Amino acid sequence: MSRPLAMVLGAALVAWSCAAGAADPANGKKVADGSCAACHGRNGIGIVALYPNLAGQKMEYLAAQLRAFRDGTRKNPIMSPMAAHLTDTDIEDVSAYLSLLR
């Protein structure tokens, strides 16, 4: 492998690991257990057919949907108020936690 290519790949790996390590799934579990579990279950599986399963969804997808609910670009009478109080950190943490569930 050429040196420039190795440097680019190394930099990409460092950036990816920093981004992936930024979220705190343990904190996400605390937030999810307090808010999300009532409808989406403690294991990320919806308790009734109306509520979607969140376990194993991609972190980026979950974060985008929570931000959309919070910011009002996606409206839902249940989810919009639930997401309104979430910080960016909360969203990243919850998304990381739920994406790890299987």
Helices and strands as residue ranges (DSSP letters): H 3-22, H 25-35, H 37-40, H 59-71, H 79-84, H 88-100
